[in-house]
Amino acid sequence: MVSLKDKVEEMEREEIIRALKETGWVKAKAARVLGITERMIGYKIRKYGIKISLTGEERDFFDKQDL
């Protein structure tokens, strides 16, 4: 049986990933969407081991940019 804490953490992780995808993986924008600080989203990204995941289309876009 999964604990309530584990369920809440999984939901939080999924919402953070959703917000990051919606904002192009810009942490400051995702934090605003979620109503938390940039510092807090950074902490939670590390806590949950979230890694940037780009689709093929997104990779193509960033490859063409002079970043």
C-alpha positions as CSV (number, residue, x, y, z in Angstrom):
1,M,0.0,0.0,0.0
2,V,1.3,3.4,-1.0
3,S,1.3,6.1,1.7
4,L,-0.5,9.4,1.4
5,K,2.8,11.2,1.5
6,D,4.1,9.2,-1.5
7,K,0.9,9.9,-3.4
8,V,1.1,13.7,-2.7
9,E,4.8,13.8,-3.7
10,E,4.0,12.0,-7.0
11,M,1.2,14.4,-7.7
12,E,3.5,17.4,-6.9
13,R,6.2,16.0,-9.2
14,E,3.8,15.5,-12.0
15,E,2.4,19.1,-11.7
16,I,6.0,20.5,-11.6
17,I,6.8,18.6,-14.8
18,R,3.6,19.7,-16.5
19,A,4.3,23.4,-15.6
20,L,7.9,23.1,-16.8
21,K,6.7,21.6,-20.2
22,E,4.1,24.4,-20.5
23,T,6.7,27.1,-20.0
24,G,9.4,25.6,-22.2
25,W,11.4,24.4,-19.1
26,V,11.8,28.0,-17.8
27,K,11.9,27.5,-14.1
28,A,10.9,31.1,-13.2
29,K,7.8,30.9,-15.4
30,A,6.9,27.5,-14.1
31,A,7.3,28.7,-10.5
32,R,4.9,31.6,-11.2
33,V,2.3,29.2,-12.8
34,L,2.5,27.0,-9.7
35,G,2.4,29.9,-7.3
36,I,5.8,29.1,-5.7
37,T,9.2,30.8,-5.6
38,E,12.0,30.1,-8.0
39,R,14.1,28.9,-5.1
40,M,11.3,26.4,-4.1
41,I,10.9,25.0,-7.6
42,G,14.7,24.6,-7.8
43,Y,14.6,22.6,-4.6
44,K,11.8,20.4,-5.7
45,I,13.4,19.7,-9.1
46,R,16.5,18.5,-7.3
47,K,14.4,16.6,-4.7
48,Y,12.4,14.7,-7.3
49,G,15.3,14.2,-9.7
50,I,13.5,16.0,-12.5
51,K,15.6,16.2,-15.7
52,I,14.9,18.3,-18.8
53,S,13.2,16.3,-21.4
54,L,12.8,17.8,-24.9
55,T,10.8,16.3,-27.8
56,G,12.5,16.0,-31.2
57,E,10.8,19.1,-32.3
58,E,12.0,21.1,-29.3
59,R,15.6,19.8,-29.7
60,D,15.5,20.9,-33.4
61,F,14.4,24.4,-32.3
62,F,17.1,24.7,-29.7
63,D,19.7,23.3,-32.1
64,K,19.0,26.1,-34.5
65,Q,19.3,28.8,-31.9
66,D,22.6,30.6,-31.1
67,L,22.5,30.0,-27.3
